[in-house]
Amino acid sequence: VGSTEEEEEEEEEESVPTFSKQELWDEIKTKSVTRMISTAYAHSMLVLLLTVQIHLLGGKIFRDQLERELERNTTRTDACNDTNSDTHANDHDSGHNEGIKSGLEKSQYDGSYHKQVLVKTLEYFFQGGLESLVSDVQKVVEAKVSDWRVMNENDQSVGSITLEDFDEGIERIRQELDDISFTQYICEFDMHASTSTCDDSLQSEEVRFILDETLDILDSPVFEGAKKDALFMTFDILRGRGYGPLFGGAQAQAQDAESQPLVTVVTKLKKICNSFYASPDETSEDRWVDRPMSSYPSIYLFHLDRMNSMRELGDV
């Protein structure tokens, strides 16, 4: 019995795959770079999506208020023109007052339909779209930076990389990813199915209309321009404030940056990703801006919010 147990243990040990240091570090490298790239793309996607949907909601509320004001003015004009008799005027005013009250109750919009679309898109993104995005990014990272050797062949010496080589690797990844459509990660769900159990057919129609509006904007040239600008700005900040300083100071340039052990670089990329959620400090304030930088959730949002293409996207 004892020998049998020993044999089973030996078989289990043999069945466990063994990895060299190089293989393990390559996996860490892939996951670290994937995390950084995915965070940059996901952050840009959410900023653009929220910009579109918040402005759609704002536009709807503005139109609703304008229509109510026009209806109120029209009713007042009719009441002033109706001077046939005091009794008739009183009845007329009373009837119109009730009409105003009823009209306001019917036309006042609380944003519920837009909220439903926003909740559904965010649910889809975080429950399925984000996982799909990370999977797609990882495949590209594995293919485009396979020449980054964290450990050399003998598993003893550590590989190194320059800022220029790191930039080139990130650029290869971005060139492969820049052609992807954001829509597949944030809006690829069946809104009809999500509202099929609702008894109010008008709600389904309203939600469908809002979703179609959103999709039309996501497929527009204006959105494509804002997407490119947002990614360019995001990666520019990511280089300047994130991985760039790892190669020799905050002002390091590709031509004068020092070569660094790749093992050091990849292990610090996780901390760099946290910068997407860190508020700017007051020491970096620009006294010429209309809103303090430290009032933004992150330095990325501060710069994205000030892009002309982002403002144009809100005007679509």
Disulfide bonds with the S-S distance in Angstrom:
none
